[in-house]
Amino acid sequence: MTPVPEMVDFIVHRLVQHPDDVVIETTDDGEGSRIQLKVHAEDMGRVIGRSGRTAKALRTLVSTAAGKAGAPVLLDIVE
C-alpha cells in the first residue's frame, strides 16, 4: 500500500471544518487502488472548491504520489 491515503488524510483534515467526520476508505483491485473520501455535508464545498479546482488539485497530488510509488490510484469524493 502506498502512503497516498495518509497524504489525503493530512490535506483534507486541514481543509474541513468538521475533521472528525472525514472518512477515507481504500480498496485494491489488483491493478491499482481507489480512495473514497467522505466528508461532512457542510465541507463538500471546501473539498471540491470553486469550479472543482481543489478537487482537481487533490487528484493531481494523488496521481503524482501514486506514480512515484508505481501503482495507479483514483480518488473519489462521495456524499
N, C-alpha and C positions, 0 to 999 in steps of 0.2 A: 504494500500500500504506500502511496506517495504521501508526502506531508501537505498536500494541497487542501484537504478538508480543514486542517488546523489553520492554514493561512486564511481560508474563507471565514472561519470562525473568528479569528483575530480581527479581520477587517470589518465584518458585519457587526460585531459587538460594539464597535466604536461608531457605527453609523446610526444605530437604532436608539429609540427612547425606552424600549422595553427589552433589555438584553436577556432577561430570564425566559422570554418567550421564543428565543431563537432555537430552532431545531434543525440539525444538519444530519441527513441520512445518506449513507454511501452504499452503493451496490456495485458489484463487479459482474460483468457479463462475459468475461473471457477475453474480449478484445480491448476492453478499457473499463473506465469507471463512470458512474453517473452520480452526481451530487445533487440531492434535493434539499433546497433551502426553504424553510418555512419561518415566517416572522409574524409578529402581531399585525393585525389589520391596519392599525394606525401607522405602522412603519413601512408598509409596502411602497409608498411614495418615496421614502428616503432610500430604499434599496434599489428601486427602479430608476429614480432620478428623472430629471426633466428630459423629455423625449427619449427616455431609455438610456441616457448617457452613462449613468452609474452602473446599471446592469451590464452594459456593453464593456465598460472598463473592467468590471469584475470578471466577466467571462474572458477577456483578453489576458488578464493576470493568471487566471486558472489555466488557460491553454498554454501560456508561456511556461508556467511552472511545471505543468504536466509534460510538456515537450522535453524539458530538461531531464525529467525522470524517465522518459521513454515510453509512456503509455498515455493514450488519449483520455481526457476527462471532460465530461459535459456537465454544465451547471444549469439546473432547472430551478426557477423561483416559482414556488407554488403557493396557493392561498390556503 
